[in-house]
Amino acid sequence: MKRTWLLPCLILLLLAPLAHAQRTFEGATDVVLIEVPVTVTSDGDPIRGLTKANFELRDEGKKQDILSVEMVDLFDPGSPDAPPPAIPAPARRHFLFLFDLGFSNPENVVQARSAANVILDDMHPSDLIGVALYTPTRGAMMVLNFTSDRNQVRVALESLGVPQLLERNPDPLGLVIGELSQAQDIGADSGGGLGQAADARSDADAEILQRLASISDFARVEQRNRIKAMSRSMSDFARALAPIEGQKQVFFLSEGFDGTLLTGDGATDLESRLAAESGNLWEVSTETRYGDTRLQNEFEEMIEALRRAGATMQVVDIGGIAQGGQGFKASDGLVALAKDTGGNLYENFNALDAAMTDILARTSVTYIVSFQPKNLKIDGEYHKLKIKLVDAPRGARLSHRSGYYAPTKFDEVIGIERQVTTAGLVLADEDRGTIDSSVLAAPFPMSNEKAYVPVLIEVDGPSLIADQSSGSIPLELFVYALDEKGAVHDFLSQNLVLRMEDHGAALRQRGLKYWGHVDLDPGSYRVQVMVRNSVTGRFSTRRAAVTVPEFATGESALLPPFFPEQPGIWLLTRETEERQRPGAPYPFMAGEQPFIPSVRPRVAGNGETPLYLQAYNVGSGSLIVDAKLMDPSGESVGDRAKIDVTDSSPAQGGKRTVEALLETDDLDPGIYQLEITLSEAGGTPHTTTLSVEVVEGRVNARWLDRPWWEPRNDPEPIRSGTFHRLDPRNYC
């Protein structure tokens, strides 16, 4: 499958860097909300039921007013009839498997990846998991970004020994490392493991990892240089993790290094003892007795960077998995890495398995403590935080990150930090951002193939261009289709350039309408969409639920209502030609007349608005259509909104099309929820919903009785896309 992204555009994977654990800041915002995830335990068990009165917060020593405290309990089943509640970004847990090739034998790393795979099934569905690799030549690098897709995690674990996957990644956000079919095959493997085929490749993978690591003689000087290189690389890597919202547990899988290089051995070797006994202290090396001061400083800087990033290091000694090793224990060199970041050292994977159970239990309840610092400068500086309990249960212990970074200017965020934080926003289970946008996705059958699912995105023009009156607006669009378990089934990304000189009038009139698509098997999905200005960092994230029925087996379905859009009011563009699906018919037809649906239709407070319903396998008899409109408060407007069916086509290959009018009377402006129920007399009812915007005046007159298109002089096409104001079938 061809993907539409350009390697140079990787440097434009931009995101206004969030202050730690805050959800509302963008580069143009003056007020910053800081949201700090806090866990409170007693004897290792989480404590529930605390309120704002139980917390006190200080920012750089100054007491702050706490705006709110929200408790998020991953074990709370909620209502049995309601969908699982969304997990706020600050409460989501991030687990990173970081494999060390700088101080480890590749054979042990190969076995460690299998052990890491075992504990995946214990994690909560909302947990995000990443895979990273450290090598002396390349430093720390992400193999797979934080994702909810367990199949992709297993692909990443299996691919540690495949350097071409490290070099080539078709997904600009790093959420998909291999072909999606490969990930689904691995996920279907019995027990969710890596499978016998992967085990059979262990020796070959170990050889490849050996070349990646370029492991040489572990002489004392060589180890000192490697510790220095690791400290610097991990410090940079920690800064990339810092903007990620939520809790971060890093499992550092390593054999460790000789800790006496840092702390010294007290001059206990024979030569040093003889020199000391003879009074020749000048013959005793200071570095041998007390350690390398410069190396200690760099190591401590790494520890501090990890603490500031809120990353807890769980260090795992993988040398115990197989015979051999470096002749010393991980505790000699890496115990400080765990202890000073709030983690632990585990001697083997049996201990890690038990530790994971403990970690998951302790962090299952999170309190999100929110405050707004006053006069916060947008300079990226670090601010120390101190949160303590007030009138808490006896024996309660509180854990939180040591501070947060103030927001920084968008164009100063570079490299992996942009990629990681962008992916976090795309996967967040919430709508956010200062650009107003809407998304519509609907499935259409294709003969013996995956369903064709058009994804229509409308971007409000005034909120997109803000105060920009000239120049160009570079846009990035990301679309990911995830199933109920968080697995990625398809994605697309595209870059557009809007020129105010050519497109400003259309943007000011209404905005940008984009058409892309994803290909999906039967099932339930959420389509996650992000639109972002790649210069300023202003963005929008939106979600759309879509259920793909078993068209081939005759499963019935009712698609969302389609409100035909009036021509000439949007700047229209679409996915690139390489991304289009060959043979896909144009899906939106009113008889012989094509139309473009409105994503968030505008409905007159008084009047008639045409719409079309499309259903599959609902029967061939007469259809009953009912509508219910809920106002912004969730109350039904009653008889002030009703459906008038004007035409109903006979069934053709299981497909039924209904033409109708939504009649409204005396409705106040605002965002309403339209619920439409369709059924055959005596048959099973089917319901679909859509948000509509009620406006004053007359909109959406019945113009479909005349040609949709009108010839006009078009501006130059949008770069990296195609632009049409003529027949909308040119889209597809």
Salt bridges, closest charged atoms under 4 A:
GLU35 OE1 - ARG23 NE 2.62
GLU56 OE2 - ARG58 NE 3.62
GLU56 OE1 - LYS63 NZ 3.92
GLU56 OE2 - LYS388 NZ 3.73
ASP59 OD1 - HIS383 ND1 3.71
ASP73 OD2 - ARG48 NE 2.55
ASP121 OD1 - ARG154 NH2 2.81
ASP127 OD1 - ARG93 NE 2.90
GLU158 OE2 - ARG201 NH2 2.79
GLU167 OE2 - ARG138 NH2 3.00
ASP205 OD2 - ARG113 NH2 2.77
GLU222 OE2 - ARG226 NE 2.67
GLU245 OE2 - ARG432 NH1 3.33
ASP258 OD2 - ARG220 NH1 3.66
GLU287 OE1 - ARG224 NH2 3.44
ASP292 OD2 - ARG224 NE 3.25
GLU298 OE1 - ARG232 NE 2.80
GLU300 OE2 - ARG307 NH2 3.03
GLU304 OE1 - ARG307 NH2 2.59
GLU304 OE2 - ARG308 NE 2.99
ASP358 OD2 - ARG362 NE 2.84
ASP429 OD1 - ARG543 NH1 2.86
GLU430 OE1 - ARG23 NH1 3.16
GLU430 OE2 - ARG432 NH1 3.50
ASP431 OD1 - ARG543 NE 3.08
ASP436 OD1 - ARG542 NH2 3.98
ASP436 OD2 - ARG600 NH2 3.14
GLU449 OE1 - ARG581 NH2 2.83
GLU458 OE2 - LYS513 NZ 2.47
GLU476 OE1 - ARG532 NH2 2.83
ASP483 OD2 - HIS489 NE2 2.83
ASP490 OD1 - ARG3 NH1 2.77
ASP490 OD2 - ARG579 NH2 3.44
ASP502 OD2 - ARG499 NE 2.93
ASP519 OD1 - HIS517 NE2 3.23
ASP519 OD1 - ARG581 NH1 2.75
GLU565 OE1 - LYS513 NZ 3.62
GLU575 OE2 - HIS517 ND1 2.83
GLU575 OE1 - ARG579 NE 3.57
GLU659 OE2 - ARG702 NH2 2.82
GLU693 OE1 - ARG600 NH2 3.95
GLU693 OE1 - ARG602 NE 3.80
GLU710 OE2 - ARG706 NH1 3.10
GLU710 OE1 - ARG712 NH2 3.44
ASP727 OD2 - ARG729 NH2 2.92
